[in-house]
Amino acid sequence: MSTVKLHSKGSITKRFKTLSKGKLKHWRAYTSHLAYSKSTKQKRHLRKSSLLNSSDWKRLKKVVSR
């Protein structure tokens, strides 16, 4: 009898990258269009990626670790 395989969510794997210590790296929103109305400082800060907040990580843990 075969068991059901658990797969990670495709949308999560596209949006987040898992680091070696298990933290999730993500990219900023508001970068895709209407850049002319944003300041240079805002666009520069949006270029950088950041780590996912620990409270959000608790919600996504089950979906990512499959």
PDBQT receptor file of N, H, CA, C and O in Angstrom, charges set to zero:
ATOM      1  N   MET A   1       0.839  -1.178   0.000  1.00  0.00    +0.000 N 
ATOM      2  CA  MET A   1       0.000   0.000   0.000  1.00  0.00    +0.000 C 
ATOM      3  C   MET A   1       0.891   1.251   0.000  1.00  0.00    +0.000 C 
ATOM      4  O   MET A   1       1.799   1.366   0.823  1.00  0.00    +0.000 OA
ATOM      5  N   SER A   2       0.636   2.168  -0.905  1.00  0.00    +0.000 N 
ATOM      6  H   SER A   2      -0.101   2.075  -1.574  1.00  0.00    +0.000 HD
ATOM      7  CA  SER A   2       1.467   3.365  -0.989  1.00  0.00    +0.000 C 
ATOM      8  C   SER A   2       0.929   4.456  -0.068  1.00  0.00    +0.000 C 
ATOM      9  O   SER A   2      -0.269   4.535   0.204  1.00  0.00    +0.000 OA
ATOM     10  N   THR A   3       1.829   5.275   0.391  1.00  0.00    +0.000 N 
ATOM     11  H   THR A   3       2.802   5.212   0.170  1.00  0.00    +0.000 HD
ATOM     12  CA  THR A   3       1.433   6.392   1.243  1.00  0.00    +0.000 C 
ATOM     13  C   THR A   3       1.339   7.664   0.412  1.00  0.00    +0.000 C 
ATOM     14  O   THR A   3       1.941   7.765  -0.656  1.00  0.00    +0.000 OA
ATOM     15  N   VAL A   4       0.596   8.609   0.900  1.00  0.00    +0.000 N 
ATOM     16  H   VAL A   4       0.107   8.527   1.768  1.00  0.00    +0.000 HD
ATOM     17  CA  VAL A   4       0.430   9.872   0.206  1.00  0.00    +0.000 C 
ATOM     18  C   VAL A   4       1.659  10.739   0.447  1.00  0.00    +0.000 C 
ATOM     19  O   VAL A   4       2.101  10.891   1.586  1.00  0.00    +0.000 OA
ATOM     20  N   LYS A   5       2.208  11.305  -0.616  1.00  0.00    +0.000 N 
ATOM     21  H   LYS A   5       1.848  11.182  -1.541  1.00  0.00    +0.000 HD
ATOM     22  CA  LYS A   5       3.370  12.165  -0.480  1.00  0.00    +0.000 C 
ATOM     23  C   LYS A   5       2.912  13.589  -0.182  1.00  0.00    +0.000 C 
ATOM     24  O   LYS A   5       1.943  14.077  -0.763  1.00  0.00    +0.000 OA
ATOM     25  N   LEU A   6       3.616  14.242   0.725  1.00  0.00    +0.000 N 
ATOM     26  H   LEU A   6       4.403  13.846   1.198  1.00  0.00    +0.000 HD
ATOM     27  CA  LEU A   6       3.324  15.629   1.047  1.00  0.00    +0.000 C 
ATOM     28  C   LEU A   6       4.255  16.525   0.240  1.00  0.00    +0.000 C 
ATOM     29  O   LEU A   6       5.471  16.332   0.245  1.00  0.00    +0.000 OA
ATOM     30  N   HIS A   7       3.696  17.480  -0.435  1.00  0.00    +0.000 N 
ATOM     31  H   HIS A   7       2.708  17.636  -0.439  1.00  0.00    +0.000 HD
ATOM     32  CA  HIS A   7       4.477  18.392  -1.253  1.00  0.00    +0.000 C 
ATOM     33  C   HIS A   7       4.409  19.791  -0.662  1.00  0.00    +0.000 C 
ATOM     34  O   HIS A   7       3.392  20.186  -0.091  1.00  0.00    +0.000 OA
ATOM     35  N   SER A   8       5.498  20.534  -0.802  1.00  0.00    +0.000 N 
ATOM     36  H   SER A   8       6.324  20.213  -1.265  1.00  0.00    +0.000 HD
ATOM     37  CA  SER A   8       5.468  21.920  -0.351  1.00  0.00    +0.000 C 
ATOM     38  C   SER A   8       4.666  22.743  -1.355  1.00  0.00    +0.000 C 
ATOM     39  O   SER A   8       4.579  22.392  -2.532  1.00  0.00    +0.000 OA
ATOM     40  N   LYS A   9       4.088  23.829  -0.882  1.00  0.00    +0.000 N 
ATOM     41  H   LYS A   9       4.159  24.115   0.074  1.00  0.00    +0.000 HD
ATOM     42  CA  LYS A   9       3.271  24.679  -1.736  1.00  0.00    +0.000 C 
ATOM     43  C   LYS A   9       4.146  25.375  -2.779  1.00  0.00    +0.000 C 
ATOM     44  O   LYS A   9       5.181  25.952  -2.444  1.00  0.00    +0.000 OA
ATOM     45  N   GLY A  10       3.733  25.318  -4.024  1.00  0.00    +0.000 N 
ATOM     46  H   GLY A  10       2.893  24.850  -4.297  1.00  0.00    +0.000 HD
ATOM     47  CA  GLY A  10       4.504  25.929  -5.092  1.00  0.00    +0.000 C 
ATOM     48  C   GLY A  10       4.603  27.435  -4.970  1.00  0.00    +0.000 C 
ATOM     49  O   GLY A  10       5.641  28.017  -5.283  1.00  0.00    +0.000 OA
ATOM     50  N   SER A  11       3.535  28.072  -4.518  1.00  0.00    +0.000 N 
ATOM     51  H   SER A  11       2.692  27.600  -4.264  1.00  0.00    +0.000 HD
ATOM     52  CA  SER A  11       3.563  29.528  -4.382  1.00  0.00    +0.000 C 
ATOM     53  C   SER A  11       4.541  29.964  -3.302  1.00  0.00    +0.000 C 
ATOM     54  O   SER A  11       5.150  31.029  -3.411  1.00  0.00    +0.000 OA
ATOM     55  N   ILE A  12       4.698  29.155  -2.267  1.00  0.00    +0.000 N 
ATOM     56  H   ILE A  12       4.204  28.291  -2.179  1.00  0.00    +0.000 HD
ATOM     57  CA  ILE A  12       5.632  29.484  -1.186  1.00  0.00    +0.000 C 
ATOM     58  C   ILE A  12       7.071  29.321  -1.671  1.00  0.00    +0.000 C 
ATOM     59  O   ILE A  12       7.928  30.149  -1.362  1.00  0.00    +0.000 OA
ATOM     60  N   THR A  13       7.337  28.258  -2.426  1.00  0.00    +0.000 N 
ATOM     61  H   THR A  13       6.641  27.586  -2.676  1.00  0.00    +0.000 HD
ATOM     62  CA  THR A  13       8.703  28.020  -2.885  1.00  0.00    +0.000 C 
ATOM     63  C   THR A  13       9.149  29.075  -3.894  1.00  0.00    +0.000 C 
ATOM     64  O   THR A  13      10.347  29.319  -4.032  1.00  0.00    +0.000 OA
ATOM     65  N   LYS A  14       8.210  29.707  -4.602  1.00  0.00    +0.000 N 
ATOM     66  H   LYS A  14       7.237  29.509  -4.490  1.00  0.00    +0.000 HD
ATOM     67  CA  LYS A  14       8.570  30.766  -5.527  1.00  0.00    +0.000 C 
ATOM     68  C   LYS A  14       8.878  32.071  -4.799  1.00  0.00    +0.000 C 
ATOM     69  O   LYS A  14       9.713  32.851  -5.257  1.00  0.00    +0.000 OA
ATOM     70  N   ARG A  15       8.223  32.314  -3.689  1.00  0.00    +0.000 N 
ATOM     71  H   ARG A  15       7.545  31.680  -3.317  1.00  0.00    +0.000 HD
ATOM     72  CA  ARG A  15       8.328  33.597  -3.011  1.00  0.00    +0.000 C 
ATOM     73  C   ARG A  15       9.360  33.641  -1.893  1.00  0.00    +0.000 C 
ATOM     74  O   ARG A  15       9.796  34.722  -1.496  1.00  0.00    +0.000 OA
ATOM     75  N   PHE A  16       9.755  32.484  -1.383  1.00  0.00    +0.000 N 
ATOM     76  H   PHE A  16       9.401  31.606  -1.706  1.00  0.00    +0.000 HD
ATOM     77  CA  PHE A  16      10.677  32.436  -0.255  1.00  0.00    +0.000 C 
ATOM     78  C   PHE A  16      11.837  31.508  -0.563  1.00  0.00    +0.000 C 
ATOM     79  O   PHE A  16      11.707  30.560  -1.338  1.00  0.00    +0.000 OA
ATOM     80  N   LYS A  17      12.969  31.796   0.054  1.00  0.00    +0.000 N 
ATOM     81  H   LYS A  17      13.075  32.566   0.684  1.00  0.00    +0.000 HD
ATOM     82  CA  LYS A  17      14.139  30.931  -0.061  1.00  0.00    +0.000 C 
ATOM     83  C   LYS A  17      14.528  30.510   1.348  1.00  0.00    +0.000 C 
ATOM     84  O   LYS A  17      14.636  31.355   2.236  1.00  0.00    +0.000 OA
ATOM     85  N   THR A  18      14.741  29.213   1.564  1.00  0.00    +0.000 N 
ATOM     86  H   THR A  18      14.654  28.526   0.842  1.00  0.00    +0.000 HD
ATOM     87  CA  THR A  18      15.111  28.718   2.880  1.00  0.00    +0.000 C 
ATOM     88  C   THR A  18      16.620  28.829   3.052  1.00  0.00    +0.000 C 
ATOM     89  O   THR A  18      17.384  28.382   2.196  1.00  0.00    +0.000 OA
ATOM     90  N   LEU A  19      17.044  29.425   4.157  1.00  0.00    +0.000 N 
ATOM     91  H   LEU A  19      16.424  29.788   4.852  1.00  0.00    +0.000 HD
ATOM     92  CA  LEU A  19      18.460  29.561   4.457  1.00  0.00    +0.000 C 
ATOM     93  C   LEU A  19      18.946  28.351   5.239  1.00  0.00    +0.000 C 
ATOM     94  O   LEU A  19      18.145  27.509   5.646  1.00  0.00    +0.000 OA
ATOM     95  N   SER A  20      20.249  28.262   5.448  1.00  0.00    +0.000 N 
ATOM     96  H   SER A  20      20.899  28.947   5.117  1.00  0.00    +0.000 HD
ATOM     97  CA  SER A  20      20.826  27.075   6.082  1.00  0.00    +0.000 C 
ATOM     98  C   SER A  20      20.366  26.888   7.520  1.00  0.00    +0.000 C 
ATOM     99  O   SER A  20      20.294  25.755   7.995  1.00  0.00    +0.000 OA
ATOM    100  N   LYS A  21      20.053  27.965   8.222  1.00  0.00    +0.000 N 
ATOM    101  H   LYS A  21      20.111  28.886   7.836  1.00  0.00    +0.000 HD
ATOM    102  CA  LYS A  21      19.598  27.854   9.608  1.00  0.00    +0.000 C 
ATOM    103  C   LYS A  21      18.085  27.690   9.712  1.00  0.00    +0.000 C 
ATOM    104  O   LYS A  21      17.538  27.688  10.815  1.00  0.00    +0.000 OA
ATOM    105  N   GLY A  22      17.407  27.553   8.576  1.00  0.00    +0.000 N 
ATOM    106  H   GLY A  22      17.852  27.554   7.681  1.00  0.00    +0.000 HD
ATOM    107  CA  GLY A  22      15.972  27.331   8.575  1.00  0.00    +0.000 C 
ATOM    108  C   GLY A  22      15.142  28.589   8.488  1.00  0.00    +0.000 C 
ATOM    109  O   GLY A  22      13.913  28.515   8.495  1.00  0.00    +0.000 OA
ATOM    110  N   LYS A  23      15.782  29.747   8.406  1.00  0.00    +0.000 N 
ATOM    111  H   LYS A  23      16.780  29.807   8.400  1.00  0.00    +0.000 HD
ATOM    112  CA  LYS A  23      15.038  30.991   8.287  1.00  0.00    +0.000 C 
ATOM    113  C   LYS A  23      14.598  31.179   6.831  1.00  0.00    +0.000 C 
ATOM    114  O   LYS A  23      15.166  30.584   5.916  1.00  0.00    +0.000 OA
ATOM    115  N   LEU A  24      13.592  32.004   6.639  1.00  0.00    +0.000 N 
ATOM    116  H   LEU A  24      13.131  32.488   7.383  1.00  0.00    +0.000 HD
ATOM    117  CA  LEU A  24      13.080  32.257   5.297  1.00  0.00    +0.000 C 
ATOM    118  C   LEU A  24      13.459  33.659   4.843  1.00  0.00    +0.000 C 
ATOM    119  O   LEU A  24      13.264  34.638   5.564  1.00  0.00    +0.000 OA
ATOM    120  N   LYS A  25      14.003  33.733   3.635  1.00  0.00    +0.000 N 
ATOM    121  H   LYS A  25      14.161  32.938   3.050  1.00  0.00    +0.000 HD
ATOM    122  CA  LYS A  25      14.373  35.003   3.029  1.00  0.00    +0.000 C 
ATOM    123  C   LYS A  25      13.291  35.354   2.019  1.00  0.00    +0.000 C 
ATOM    124  O   LYS A  25      12.831  34.485   1.278  1.00  0.00    +0.000 OA
ATOM    125  N   HIS A  26      12.880  36.616   1.982  1.00  0.00    +0.000 N 
ATOM    126  H   HIS A  26      13.254  37.321   2.585  1.00  0.00    +0.000 HD
ATOM    127  CA  HIS A  26      11.861  37.029   1.019  1.00  0.00    +0.000 C 
ATOM    128  C   HIS A  26      12.237  38.373   0.420  1.00  0.00    +0.000 C 
ATOM    129  O   HIS A  26      13.087  39.091   0.946  1.00  0.00    +0.000 OA
ATOM    130  N   TRP A  27      11.586  38.701  -0.694  1.00  0.00    +0.000 N 
ATOM    131  H   TRP A  27      10.895  38.118  -1.122  1.00  0.00    +0.000 HD
ATOM    132  CA  TRP A  27      11.848  39.937  -1.394  1.00  0.00    +0.000 C 
ATOM    133  C   TRP A  27      10.697  40.896  -1.150  1.00  0.00    +0.000 C 
ATOM    134  O   TRP A  27       9.572  40.483  -0.867  1.00  0.00    +0.000 OA
ATOM    135  N   ARG A  28      10.992  42.158  -1.261  1.00  0.00    +0.000 N 
ATOM    136  H   ARG A  28      11.905  42.493  -1.490  1.00  0.00    +0.000 HD
ATOM    137  CA  ARG A  28      10.037  43.207  -0.911  1.00  0.00    +0.000 C 
ATOM    138  C   ARG A  28       8.920  43.347  -1.948  1.00  0.00    +0.000 C 
ATOM    139  O   ARG A  28       9.091  43.027  -3.124  1.00  0.00    +0.000 OA
ATOM    140  N   ALA A  29       7.800  43.824  -1.483  1.00  0.00    +0.000 N 
ATOM    141  H   ALA A  29       7.661  44.084  -0.528  1.00  0.00    +0.000 HD
ATOM    142  CA  ALA A  29       6.677  44.125  -2.372  1.00  0.00    +0.000 C 
ATOM    143  C   ALA A  29       6.827  45.553  -2.911  1.00  0.00    +0.000 C 
ATOM    144  O   ALA A  29       7.752  46.273  -2.535  1.00  0.00    +0.000 OA
ATOM    145  N   TYR A  30       5.920  45.944  -3.784  1.00  0.00    +0.000 N 
ATOM    146  H   TYR A  30       5.169  45.359  -4.089  1.00  0.00    +0.000 HD
ATOM    147  CA  TYR A  30       5.837  47.308  -4.345  1.00  0.00    +0.000 C 
ATOM    148  C   TYR A  30       7.015  47.650  -5.251  1.00  0.00    +0.000 C 
ATOM    149  O   TYR A  30       7.419  48.811  -5.315  1.00  0.00    +0.000 OA
ATOM    150  N   THR A  31       7.575  46.664  -5.951  1.00  0.00    +0.000 N 
ATOM    151  H   THR A  31       7.247  45.721  -5.899  1.00  0.00    +0.000 HD
ATOM    152  CA  THR A  31       8.702  46.959  -6.839  1.00  0.00    +0.000 C 
ATOM    153  C   THR A  31       8.374  46.776  -8.317  1.00  0.00    +0.000 C 
ATOM    154  O   THR A  31       9.172  47.162  -9.171  1.00  0.00    +0.000 OA
ATOM    155  N   SER A  32       7.232  46.204  -8.633  1.00  0.00    +0.000 N 
ATOM    156  H   SER A  32       6.584  45.891  -7.939  1.00  0.00    +0.000 HD
ATOM    157  CA  SER A  32       7.004  45.769 -10.005  1.00  0.00    +0.000 C 
ATOM    158  C   SER A  32       6.610  46.892 -10.967  1.00  0.00    +0.000 C 
ATOM    159  O   SER A  32       6.957  46.815 -12.145  1.00  0.00    +0.000 OA
ATOM    160  N   HIS A  33       5.909  47.917 -10.523  1.00  0.00    +0.000 N 
ATOM    161  H   HIS A  33       5.627  47.980  -9.566  1.00  0.00    +0.000 HD
ATOM    162  CA  HIS A  33       5.479  48.960 -11.447  1.00  0.00    +0.000 C 
ATOM    163  C   HIS A  33       5.273  50.273 -10.701  1.00  0.00    +0.000 C 
ATOM    164  O   HIS A  33       5.377  50.323  -9.475  1.00  0.00    +0.000 OA
ATOM    165  N   LEU A  34       4.979  51.339 -11.451  1.00  0.00    +0.000 N 
ATOM    166  H   LEU A  34       4.894  51.299 -12.447  1.00  0.00    +0.000 HD
ATOM    167  CA  LEU A  34       4.778  52.693 -10.929  1.00  0.00    +0.000 C 
ATOM    168  C   LEU A  34       5.994  53.200 -10.162  1.00  0.00    +0.000 C 
ATOM    169  O   LEU A  34       5.863  53.820  -9.106  1.00  0.00    +0.000 OA
ATOM    170  N   ALA A  35       7.175  52.930 -10.706  1.00  0.00    +0.000 N 
ATOM    171  H   ALA A  35       7.281  52.427 -11.563  1.00  0.00    +0.000 HD
ATOM    172  CA  ALA A  35       8.406  53.313 -10.020  1.00  0.00    +0.000 C 
ATOM    173  C   ALA A  35       8.649  54.822 -10.073  1.00  0.00    +0.000 C 
ATOM    174  O   ALA A  35       9.358  55.365  -9.226  1.00  0.00    +0.000 OA
ATOM    175  N   TYR A  36       8.070  55.496 -11.054  1.00  0.00    +0.000 N 
ATOM    176  H   TYR A  36       7.494  55.055 -11.742  1.00  0.00    +0.000 HD
ATOM    177  CA  TYR A  36       8.315  56.939 -11.186  1.00  0.00    +0.000 C 
ATOM    178  C   TYR A  36       7.724  57.722 -10.025  1.00  0.00    +0.000 C 
ATOM    179  O   TYR A  36       8.194  58.818  -9.720  1.00  0.00    +0.000 OA
ATOM    180  N   SER A  37       6.694  57.177  -9.368  1.00  0.00    +0.000 N 
ATOM    181  H   SER A  37       6.312  56.286  -9.616  1.00  0.00    +0.000 HD
ATOM    182  CA  SER A  37       6.080  57.911  -8.263  1.00  0.00    +0.000 C 
ATOM    183  C   SER A  37       6.733  57.607  -6.912  1.00  0.00    +0.000 C 
ATOM    184  O   SER A  37       6.343  58.178  -5.894  1.00  0.00    +0.000 OA
ATOM    185  N   LYS A  38       7.713  56.719  -6.900  1.00  0.00    +0.000 N 
ATOM    186  H   LYS A  38       8.029  56.255  -7.728  1.00  0.00    +0.000 HD
ATOM    187  CA  LYS A  38       8.406  56.380  -5.664  1.00  0.00    +0.000 C 
ATOM    188  C   LYS A  38       9.730  57.137  -5.604  1.00  0.00    +0.000 C 
ATOM    189  O   LYS A  38      10.345  57.417  -6.633  1.00  0.00    +0.000 OA
ATOM    190  N   SER A  39      10.154  57.460  -4.404  1.00  0.00    +0.000 N 
ATOM    191  H   SER A  39       9.654  57.232  -3.568  1.00  0.00    +0.000 HD
ATOM    192  CA  SER A  39      11.415  58.177  -4.250  1.00  0.00    +0.000 C 
ATOM    193  C   SER A  39      12.592  57.226  -4.490  1.00  0.00    +0.000 C 
ATOM    194  O   SER A  39      12.444  56.005  -4.433  1.00  0.00    +0.000 OA
ATOM    195  N   THR A  40      13.744  57.804  -4.756  1.00  0.00    +0.000 N 
ATOM    196  H   THR A  40      13.864  58.796  -4.802  1.00  0.00    +0.000 HD
ATOM    197  CA  THR A  40      14.942  57.007  -4.988  1.00  0.00    +0.000 C 
ATOM    198  C   THR A  40      15.303  56.207  -3.749  1.00  0.00    +0.000 C 
ATOM    199  O   THR A  40      15.744  55.062  -3.846  1.00  0.00    +0.000 OA
ATOM    200  N   LYS A  41      15.119  56.804  -2.600  1.00  0.00    +0.000 N 
ATOM    201  H   LYS A  41      14.761  57.734  -2.521  1.00  0.00    +0.000 HD
ATOM    202  CA  LYS A  41      15.411  56.116  -1.331  1.00  0.00    +0.000 C 
ATOM    203  C   LYS A  41      14.508  54.903  -1.143  1.00  0.00    +0.000 C 
ATOM    204  O   LYS A  41      14.965  53.839  -0.727  1.00  0.00    +0.000 OA
ATOM    205  N   GLN A  42      13.234  55.070  -1.450  1.00  0.00    +0.000 N 
ATOM    206  H   GLN A  42      12.864  55.936  -1.788  1.00  0.00    +0.000 HD
ATOM    207  CA  GLN A  42      12.290  53.966  -1.299  1.00  0.00    +0.000 C 
ATOM    208  C   GLN A  42      12.634  52.821  -2.247  1.00  0.00    +0.000 C 
ATOM    209  O   GLN A  42      12.613  51.656  -1.850  1.00  0.00    +0.000 OA
ATOM    210  N   LYS A  43      12.950  53.153  -3.498  1.00  0.00    +0.000 N 
ATOM    211  H   LYS A  43      12.967  54.100  -3.820  1.00  0.00    +0.000 HD
ATOM    212  CA  LYS A  43      13.298  52.116  -4.471  1.00  0.00    +0.000 C 
ATOM    213  C   LYS A  43      14.584  51.398  -4.086  1.00  0.00    +0.000 C 
ATOM    214  O   LYS A  43      14.704  50.191  -4.297  1.00  0.00    +0.000 OA
ATOM    215  N   ARG A  44      15.546  52.122  -3.524  1.00  0.00    +0.000 N 
ATOM    216  H   ARG A  44      15.449  53.103  -3.352  1.00  0.00    +0.000 HD
ATOM    217  CA  ARG A  44      16.803  51.524  -3.098  1.00  0.00    +0.000 C 
ATOM    218  C   ARG A  44      16.580  50.530  -1.957  1.00  0.00    +0.000 C 
ATOM    219  O   ARG A  44      17.172  49.451  -1.946  1.00  0.00    +0.000 OA
ATOM    220  N   HIS A  45      15.738  50.889  -1.012  1.00  0.00    +0.000 N 
ATOM    221  H   HIS A  45      15.257  51.766  -1.021  1.00  0.00    +0.000 HD
ATOM    222  CA  HIS A  45      15.455  49.988   0.109  1.00  0.00    +0.000 C 
ATOM    223  C   HIS A  45      14.620  48.787  -0.310  1.00  0.00    +0.000 C 
ATOM    224  O   HIS A  45      14.732  47.716   0.287  1.00  0.00    +0.000 OA
ATOM    225  N   LEU A  46      13.789  48.952  -1.323  1.00  0.00    +0.000 N 
ATOM    226  H   LEU A  46      13.698  49.822  -1.808  1.00  0.00    +0.000 HD
ATOM    227  CA  LEU A  46      12.977  47.841  -1.808  1.00  0.00    +0.000 C 
ATOM    228  C   LEU A  46      13.805  46.803  -2.556  1.00  0.00    +0.000 C 
ATOM    229  O   LEU A  46      13.374  45.659  -2.695  1.00  0.00    +0.000 OA
ATOM    230  N   ARG A  47      14.988  47.181  -3.039  1.00  0.00    +0.000 N 
ATOM    231  H   ARG A  47      15.339  48.111  -2.926  1.00  0.00    +0.000 HD
ATOM    232  CA  ARG A  47      15.850  46.251  -3.743  1.00  0.00    +0.000 C 
ATOM    233  C   ARG A  47      16.380  45.156  -2.824  1.00  0.00    +0.000 C 
ATOM    234  O   ARG A  47      16.643  44.039  -3.271  1.00  0.00    +0.000 OA
ATOM    235  N   LYS A  48      16.535  45.473  -1.555  1.00  0.00    +0.000 N 
ATOM    236  H   LYS A  48      16.321  46.380  -1.193  1.00  0.00    +0.000 HD
ATOM    237  CA  LYS A  48      17.148  44.538  -0.625  1.00  0.00    +0.000 C 
ATOM    238  C   LYS A  48      16.143  43.482  -0.181  1.00  0.00    +0.000 C 
ATOM    239  O   LYS A  48      14.952  43.763  -0.042  1.00  0.00    +0.000 OA
ATOM    240  N   SER A  49      16.629  42.276   0.038  1.00  0.00    +0.000 N 
ATOM    241  H   SER A  49      17.596  42.048  -0.074  1.00  0.00    +0.000 HD
ATOM    242  CA  SER A  49      15.772  41.228   0.577  1.00  0.00    +0.000 C 
ATOM    243  C   SER A  49      15.854  41.259   2.096  1.00  0.00    +0.000 C 
ATOM    244  O   SER A  49      16.742  41.899   2.660  1.00  0.00    +0.000 OA
ATOM    245  N   SER A  50      14.935  40.574   2.756  1.00  0.00    +0.000 N 
ATOM    246  H   SER A  50      14.213  40.055   2.299  1.00  0.00    +0.000 HD
ATOM    247  CA  SER A  50      14.954  40.554   4.211  1.00  0.00    +0.000 C 
ATOM    248  C   SER A  50      14.480  39.194   4.704  1.00  0.00    +0.000 C 
ATOM    249  O   SER A  50      13.981  38.375   3.933  1.00  0.00    +0.000 OA
ATOM    250  N   LEU A  51      14.645  38.973   5.995  1.00  0.00    +0.000 N 
ATOM    251  H   LEU A  51      15.051  39.638   6.622  1.00  0.00    +0.000 HD
ATOM    252  CA  LEU A  51      14.227  37.723   6.598  1.00  0.00    +0.000 C 
ATOM    253  C   LEU A  51      12.774  37.823   7.018  1.00  0.00    +0.000 C 
ATOM    254  O   LEU A  51      12.291  38.897   7.378  1.00  0.00    +0.000 OA
ATOM    255  N   LEU A  52      12.094  36.716   6.970  1.00  0.00    +0.000 N 
ATOM    256  H   LEU A  52      12.486  35.844   6.677  1.00  0.00    +0.000 HD
ATOM    257  CA  LEU A  52      10.694  36.672   7.354  1.00  0.00    +0.000 C 
ATOM    258  C   LEU A  52      10.573  36.831   8.861  1.00  0.00    +0.000 C 
ATOM    259  O   LEU A  52      11.396  36.308   9.611  1.00  0.00    +0.000 OA
ATOM    260  N   ASN A  53       9.569  37.540   9.298  1.00  0.00    +0.000 N 
ATOM    261  H   ASN A  53       8.900  37.965   8.688  1.00  0.00    +0.000 HD
ATOM    262  CA  ASN A  53       9.330  37.751  10.720  1.00  0.00    +0.000 C 
ATOM    263  C   ASN A  53       9.012  36.416  11.402  1.00  0.00    +0.000 C 
ATOM    264  O   ASN A  53       8.419  35.531  10.784  1.00  0.00    +0.000 OA
ATOM    265  N   SER A  54       9.400  36.270  12.664  1.00  0.00    +0.000 N 
ATOM    266  H   SER A  54       9.881  36.988  13.165  1.00  0.00    +0.000 HD
ATOM    267  CA  SER A  54       9.218  34.992  13.365  1.00  0.00    +0.000 C 
ATOM    268  C   SER A  54       7.748  34.628  13.531  1.00  0.00    +0.000 C 
ATOM    269  O   SER A  54       7.400  33.447  13.513  1.00  0.00    +0.000 OA
ATOM    270  N   SER A  55       6.879  35.627  13.691  1.00  0.00    +0.000 N 
ATOM    271  H   SER A  55       7.161  36.586  13.705  1.00  0.00    +0.000 HD
ATOM    272  CA  SER A  55       5.455  35.325  13.835  1.00  0.00    +0.000 C 
ATOM    273  C   SER A  55       4.873  34.782  12.529  1.00  0.00    +0.000 C 
ATOM    274  O   SER A  55       4.003  33.911  12.554  1.00  0.00    +0.000 OA
ATOM    275  N   ASP A  56       5.348  35.289  11.391  1.00  0.00    +0.000 N 
ATOM    276  H   ASP A  56       6.055  35.996  11.370  1.00  0.00    +0.000 HD
ATOM    277  CA  ASP A  56       4.910  34.775  10.099  1.00  0.00    +0.000 C 
ATOM    278  C   ASP A  56       5.494  33.394   9.833  1.00  0.00    +0.000 C 
ATOM    279  O   ASP A  56       4.852  32.552   9.206  1.00  0.00    +0.000 OA
ATOM    280  N   TRP A  57       6.709  33.166  10.312  1.00  0.00    +0.000 N 
ATOM    281  H   TRP A  57       7.231  33.851  10.822  1.00  0.00    +0.000 HD
ATOM    282  CA  TRP A  57       7.359  31.873  10.124  1.00  0.00    +0.000 C 
ATOM    283  C   TRP A  57       6.576  30.774  10.821  1.00  0.00    +0.000 C 
ATOM    284  O   TRP A  57       6.500  29.658  10.308  1.00  0.00    +0.000 OA
ATOM    285  N   LYS A  58       5.991  31.061  11.977  1.00  0.00    +0.000 N 
ATOM    286  H   LYS A  58       6.052  31.968  12.394  1.00  0.00    +0.000 HD
ATOM    287  CA  LYS A  58       5.197  30.071  12.703  1.00  0.00    +0.000 C 
ATOM    288  C   LYS A  58       3.974  29.659  11.878  1.00  0.00    +0.000 C 
ATOM    289  O   LYS A  58       3.559  28.501  11.921  1.00  0.00    +0.000 OA
ATOM    290  N   ARG A  59       3.401  30.599  11.133  1.00  0.00    +0.000 N 
ATOM    291  H   ARG A  59       3.738  31.539  11.098  1.00  0.00    +0.000 HD
ATOM    292  CA  ARG A  59       2.240  30.278  10.295  1.00  0.00    +0.000 C 
ATOM    293  C   ARG A  59       2.627  29.444   9.087  1.00  0.00    +0.000 C 
ATOM    294  O   ARG A  59       1.871  28.562   8.678  1.00  0.00    +0.000 OA
ATOM    295  N   LEU A  60       3.793  29.707   8.509  1.00  0.00    +0.000 N 
ATOM    296  H   LEU A  60       4.407  30.423   8.841  1.00  0.00    +0.000 HD
ATOM    297  CA  LEU A  60       4.184  29.048   7.268  1.00  0.00    +0.000 C 
ATOM    298  C   LEU A  60       5.013  27.787   7.474  1.00  0.00    +0.000 C 
ATOM    299  O   LEU A  60       5.376  27.124   6.502  1.00  0.00    +0.000 OA
ATOM    300  N   LYS A  61       5.317  27.449   8.715  1.00  0.00    +0.000 N 
ATOM    301  H   LYS A  61       5.023  27.988   9.504  1.00  0.00    +0.000 HD
ATOM    302  CA  LYS A  61       6.216  26.317   8.995  1.00  0.00    +0.000 C 
ATOM    303  C   LYS A  61       5.705  25.009   8.412  1.00  0.00    +0.000 C 
ATOM    304  O   LYS A  61       6.477  24.250   7.827  1.00  0.00    +0.000 OA
ATOM    305  N   LYS A  62       4.422  24.737   8.562  1.00  0.00    +0.000 N 
ATOM    306  H   LYS A  62       3.794  25.353   9.037  1.00  0.00    +0.000 HD
ATOM    307  CA  LYS A  62       3.864  23.472   8.094  1.00  0.00    +0.000 C 
ATOM    308  C   LYS A  62       3.855  23.385   6.575  1.00  0.00    +0.000 C 
ATOM    309  O   LYS A  62       4.047  22.308   6.009  1.00  0.00    +0.000 OA
ATOM    310  N   VAL A  63       3.635  24.502   5.926  1.00  0.00    +0.000 N 
ATOM    311  H   VAL A  63       3.478  25.376   6.385  1.00  0.00    +0.000 HD
ATOM    312  CA  VAL A  63       3.543  24.512   4.471  1.00  0.00    +0.000 C 
ATOM    313  C   VAL A  63       4.922  24.375   3.829  1.00  0.00    +0.000 C 
ATOM    314  O   VAL A  63       5.057  23.747   2.779  1.00  0.00    +0.000 OA
ATOM    315  N   VAL A  64       5.936  24.953   4.446  1.00  0.00    +0.000 N 
ATOM    316  H   VAL A  64       5.827  25.463   5.299  1.00  0.00    +0.000 HD
ATOM    317  CA  VAL A  64       7.276  24.961   3.865  1.00  0.00    +0.000 C 
ATOM    318  C   VAL A  64       7.981  23.628   4.102  1.00  0.00    +0.000 C 
ATOM    319  O   VAL A  64       8.701  23.152   3.224  1.00  0.00    +0.000 OA
ATOM    320  N   SER A  65       7.794  23.031   5.243  1.00  0.00    +0.000 N 
ATOM    321  H   SER A  65       7.209  23.417   5.957  1.00  0.00    +0.000 HD
ATOM    322  CA  SER A  65       8.619  21.889   5.641  1.00  0.00    +0.000 C 
ATOM    323  C   SER A  65       8.122  20.546   5.122  1.00  0.00    +0.000 C 
ATOM    324  O   SER A  65       8.552  19.502   5.613  1.00  0.00    +0.000 OA
ATOM    325  N   ARG A  66       7.248  20.553   4.163  1.00  0.00    +0.000 N 
ATOM    326  H   ARG A  66       6.899  21.401   3.764  1.00  0.00    +0.000 HD
ATOM    327  CA  ARG A  66       6.740  19.284   3.646  1.00  0.00    +0.000 C 
ATOM    328  C   ARG A  66       7.716  18.609   2.743  1.00  0.00    +0.000 C 
ATOM    329  O   ARG A  66       7.433  17.528   2.226  1.00  0.00    +0.000 OA
TER     330      ARG A  66
